Amino acid sequence: MQLMGILNTTPDSFYDGGKYTTLSNAIKRAQDILEQGASIIDIGGESSRPGANNVPVEEEFKRTIPVIRELKNNFPQAIFSIDTTNFDTALAAADEGVQIINDVSGLADPKLAGLAAAYNIKLVLMHTRGTPQNMQENCTYENLLNDIFEFFREKIKIAAEQNLPKTNIILDIGLGFAKTREQNWQLLENLDYFKALDLPLLIGASRKSFTDYTLERSLEAAQLAWKAKVDFLRVHDVKETADFLKVLENGK
C-alpha cells in the first residue's frame, strides 16, 4: 500500500486549511510527508469539503502551480498529484511534471481523461454526486455498492473514449462525498466488492466527519483498507498511519 500525503494550499480545507498557504510551509510539509513514509504528495488548491465554494481558476493556479514547481525542484524523487477538477489547472500541473490527476468530480469534465492520456499520467476517478454545495442532499441509493460500481463502469467507458487506457486509471469510492456516515463505513467494510473492476483502489478517509475528525477512527478506516489490500491510502497523519500499517504488517 502506498501512502499519499495531503498538502492543501487552501485557507478553508476542513482539517488543515491555512497551515500551508505559504511556500516555505508547503515545502516543509512536503519534506515531512516524504520523511514520514509517503511516496506521493497530493497538492490541492480548492477545498471540496461539504458546502465549500468554487475557487476562481486564477486563484487555484496561484495556490498550486508555484508550489508544484518548487517541490519538483526540491524533491525530484517524489510522485506528485494535483487535486483538481479544473482542466486548465490540471494542464498547468501536467506541464510541471505531476504524475497523477486526482479528480474528485468523477470526470465531470471528460477532457481530464484526454489530458491524462496525452501526458500518459494516472487519473483518479472518484465517485460523487452533485457539487460540494449540494452533495449531502444526494445520499439516497437504490443499492449503494452496485450503484457506485455501475458509476465506475460508465466513467471508465468515458475515459476510454478519451483514449485513456484502463491501466492509467485509479478508482476512489469517494468517502464523505454524497454519502451518510453509515454508508461510508458500509463501503469500507465491502471494499472487495470493487475488485471485479480490476483497477487500483484509493481510499481517502483521513479526518473526515464520519471518523469524528479523529486519528483513532481514521486509523480504523485505514485498517479496513489494509485488510482489503487497497493500493493507495490518502492521509493527513503520515507518520502515525505509516507506523500503524507497520504494526499490522508485523502482526500478520
Secondary structure, 3 states (H helix, E strand, C coil): CEEEEEEECCCCCCCCCCCCCCHHHHHHHHHHHHHCCCCEEEEECCCCCCCCCCCCHHHHHHHHHHHHHHHHHHCCCCEEEEECCCHHHHHHHHHCCCCEEEECCCCCCCHHHHHHHHHCCEEEEECCCCCCCCHHHCCCCCCHHHHHHHHHHHHHHHHHHCCCCHHHEEEECCCCCCCCHHHHHHHHCCHHHHHHHCCCEEECCCCCHHHCCCHHHHHHHHHHHHHCCCCEEEECCHHHHHHHHHHHHHCC
